[in-house]
Amino acid sequence: MELPLVRVLPSADLIEETPGEPRLMMVTIDDTDILLGRLAGGKVIAFASNCPHQQTHLEGATFFDGKVRCPLHVYLYDPETGENIVPARDAKAENLWKLKPGYLPVYPVEERDGWIWVGPEPKPPPRAYDPAKERPPVAGARPAATVTEAPAVADGPTDHPTKILKVAPGGTFALRLPTTPRPGFIWRVDPPGPLLAVVEERFEPGDPPHHLIRVTARGTGEATLRCFYARPWDTTPVETRTYQVRVEL
């Protein structure tokens, strides 16, 4: 059950001291320090007093393009959801564990009757936040692997033997599947379920050309990944490649 908001500060106290420089004010609710700020459009925001990256204090934070900017490493956070914008949206998935942006706890806030009211408990984590992406890879395990397949010998239909792939939680692997000059034929990936996520598909020219499929593993367990080579309107593929993926520490 959501707790009622607490009246914390007169609205008049949260004004710009210098034009263009939003003021931050710290309030305390139940021994928890919370920073208040006012965006350029007038909206009041409330967020945790420490940056989730290295727990440095955000008292010297500024706003950039409507986002909270940490003064130490210039990480940007959405002030309404807490989602990290920079570096999370620019970094490669396999490097996110080194950057550890986390998410910024933000609090419900309202402004009414000349006062600012704040909820004593933070909002839920943003949907984009996935703690598995920020776990370091297991020692000795390759964070990424590429499986390059040879063209099928027969003209089809060909059902290749199942291959077993091992990957650490949060790791990424890629499949390079050969394509042929068959008009209209494309590779299709069967939805692999919640354990595996297809993060990239693209054509790679060459001799032979390949269709690259990049997959990220989440959690631990086993999942089956099936790839079919066929025309969109055909019910029977000319080629099927199956992979049993084991995600384990």
C-alpha positions in Angstrom: 0.0 0.0 0.0 1.3 3.4 -1.0 2.1 5.6 2.0 0.6 9.1 2.2 2.8 12.1 1.1 4.5 14.2 3.7 4.6 18.0 3.7 8.3 18.9 3.6 9.0 22.4 2.2 7.2 25.7 1.3 7.1 26.1 -2.5 8.7 29.5 -2.2 11.9 28.0 -0.8 12.6 26.0 -4.0 13.5 28.9 -6.3 16.4 29.7 -8.5 19.1 31.7 -6.7 20.8 32.4 -10.1 18.9 32.5 -13.4 19.4 29.2 -15.2 20.8 27.5 -12.1 18.1 25.3 -10.5 18.3 25.1 -6.7 18.5 21.8 -4.8 17.2 21.5 -1.3 17.6 18.5 1.0 14.8 17.3 3.2 14.8 14.3 5.6 11.9 11.9 6.0 12.2 9.0 8.5 16.0 9.5 8.6 16.2 9.3 4.8 17.8 12.3 3.0 16.0 13.3 -0.2 16.9 16.0 -2.7 14.3 18.3 -4.2 14.8 20.2 -7.4 12.7 22.2 -9.8 13.0 21.6 -13.6 13.0 24.4 -16.1 9.2 23.9 -16.8 8.5 24.3 -13.1 7.9 20.7 -12.2 9.3 19.6 -8.8 11.3 16.4 -8.6 12.5 14.3 -5.6 15.4 11.8 -5.7 18.0 10.0 -3.5 20.8 12.1 -2.1 23.5 9.7 -3.4 24.4 8.7 -6.9 23.9 4.9 -7.4 27.2 4.6 -9.4 29.6 5.1 -6.5 27.3 6.4 -3.8 28.8 9.9 -4.0 26.6 12.7 -2.8 24.5 14.5 -5.3 24.3 17.9 -3.5 26.3 19.4 -6.3 24.2 17.8 -9.1 22.9 19.9 -12.0 20.2 19.4 -14.6 21.0 18.8 -18.2 18.2 18.5 -20.8 15.8 17.8 -17.9 18.0 15.0 -16.5 19.8 14.8 -13.2 23.6 15.1 -13.8 26.0 13.6 -11.3 28.9 16.1 -10.7 31.6 13.4 -10.4 31.3 11.3 -13.5 28.5 13.2 -15.4 26.1 10.2 -15.4 22.6 11.3 -16.4 19.4 10.0 -14.7 15.7 10.5 -15.6 14.3 12.5 -12.6 10.9 10.9 -12.9 11.7 7.2 -13.4 15.3 7.0 -12.1 16.5 5.3 -15.3 20.1 5.9 -16.2 20.4 7.6 -19.6 24.2 8.1 -19.9 26.1 5.9 -20.1 23.5 3.0 -20.2 22.0 4.0 -23.6 25.4 4.5 -25.2 27.5 1.7 -23.8 27.8 -1.8 -25.3 25.9 -4.4 -23.3 29.0 -6.4 -22.5 30.6 -3.3 -20.9 27.7 -2.2 -18.7 29.0 -4.2 -15.7 32.1 -2.1 -15.7 30.2 1.2 -15.6 27.6 0.1 -13.0 25.1 3.0 -13.5 22.3 1.3 -11.5 19.2 3.5 -11.2 18.5 6.6 -9.2 15.8 6.1 -6.6 13.1 8.7 -7.2 10.2 9.6 -4.9 6.5 10.6 -5.5 6.2 14.4 -5.2 3.3 16.9 -5.5 3.1 20.6 -5.2 -0.1 22.1 -3.8 -1.4 24.8 -1.5 2.0 26.5 -1.5 3.8 23.4 -0.2 5.8 20.5 -1.6 4.7 17.0 -0.5 7.0 13.9 -0.9 6.3 10.2 -0.5 8.4 8.5 2.2 9.2 5.5 0.0 10.8 5.5 -3.5 9.0 4.5 -6.6 9.7 1.0 -8.1 12.8 0.6 -10.3 12.4 1.7 -13.9 11.4 -1.0 -16.4 14.7 -0.6 -18.3 16.8 -1.5 -15.3 18.1 -5.1 -15.3 20.5 -5.9 -12.5 21.8 -9.0 -14.4 23.4 -6.7 -17.0 25.6 -5.1 -14.3 27.0 -8.3 -12.9 30.6 -9.0 -13.8 31.3 -12.1 -16.1 32.4 -15.2 -14.4 36.2 -15.6 -14.2 37.5 -17.8 -17.0 34.3 -17.5 -19.0 34.3 -15.7 -22.3 31.9 -12.7 -22.2 31.1 -13.3 -25.9 31.5 -16.1 -28.4 30.7 -16.3 -32.1 29.6 -19.5 -33.8 30.2 -19.4 -37.6 28.2 -22.1 -39.5 29.2 -23.7 -42.8 26.7 -23.8 -45.6 24.4 -26.8 -45.8 25.6 -29.6 -48.1 22.2 -30.7 -49.3 19.7 -28.4 -51.1 17.2 -29.1 -48.3 15.2 -29.7 -46.3 18.1 -30.1 -43.9 17.7 -30.5 -40.1 21.1 -30.0 -38.5 22.1 -31.9 -35.3 21.5 -29.9 -32.1 24.6 -28.0 -30.9 25.2 -27.2 -27.2 26.4 -23.7 -26.3 27.5 -22.5 -22.9 27.3 -18.9 -21.8 27.6 -17.1 -18.4 24.6 -15.1 -17.1 24.7 -11.7 -18.8 27.0 -13.0 -21.5 26.4 -12.5 -25.2 27.0 -14.9 -28.1 26.5 -14.6 -31.9 25.5 -17.0 -34.6 26.7 -16.4 -38.2 24.4 -18.4 -40.4 25.2 -18.7 -44.1 22.7 -17.4 -46.6 22.3 -18.5 -50.2 21.1 -16.8 -53.4 17.6 -18.3 -53.1 15.1 -15.5 -53.9 12.9 -14.6 -50.9 14.6 -16.9 -48.4 15.5 -15.4 -45.0 16.5 -16.7 -41.6 13.9 -16.6 -38.9 14.5 -17.1 -35.1 11.9 -18.8 -33.0 11.2 -16.7 -29.9 13.6 -18.2 -27.4 11.6 -17.3 -24.2 12.6 -15.1 -21.2 16.1 -16.6 -20.7 17.5 -15.5 -24.0 17.0 -12.1 -25.8 17.9 -11.5 -29.4 19.6 -8.1 -29.4 20.8 -7.7 -33.0 20.2 -9.2 -36.4 21.9 -8.0 -39.6 23.2 -9.1 -43.0 27.0 -9.6 -43.4 28.2 -9.6 -47.0 31.0 -12.0 -47.9 31.7 -15.3 -49.6 29.4 -16.8 -48.4 27.3 -14.0 -47.0 26.0 -14.6 -43.5 23.0 -13.6 -41.4 24.3 -12.5 -37.9 22.2 -13.1 -34.8 23.4 -11.7 -31.5 21.9 -13.1 -28.3 22.2 -12.1 -24.6 21.6 -14.6 -21.8 19.7 -13.6 -18.7 19.4 -15.5 -15.4 20.5 -19.2 -15.3 19.0 -22.4 -16.9 18.6 -23.9 -20.3 16.8 -22.8 -23.4 16.4 -24.0 -26.9 17.1 -21.6 -29.8 15.9 -22.6 -33.3 16.7 -20.8 -36.5 14.7 -21.6 -39.7 15.7 -20.7 -43.3 12.6 -20.4 -45.5 10.4 -18.0 -47.5 7.9 -16.1 -45.3 5.0 -18.0 -46.9 6.5 -21.5 -46.6 5.4 -23.8 -43.7 8.4 -26.1 -44.2 11.9 -24.6 -43.9 14.7 -25.8 -46.2 17.2 -25.6 -43.3 16.8 -25.8 -39.5 19.6 -25.1 -37.0 19.0 -25.9 -33.3 21.0 -24.8 -30.3 20.6 -25.9 -26.7 21.9 -23.0 -24.7 23.1 -23.6 -21.1 23.3 -20.4 -19.1 25.4 -21.2 -16.0 28.0 -19.8 -13.7 
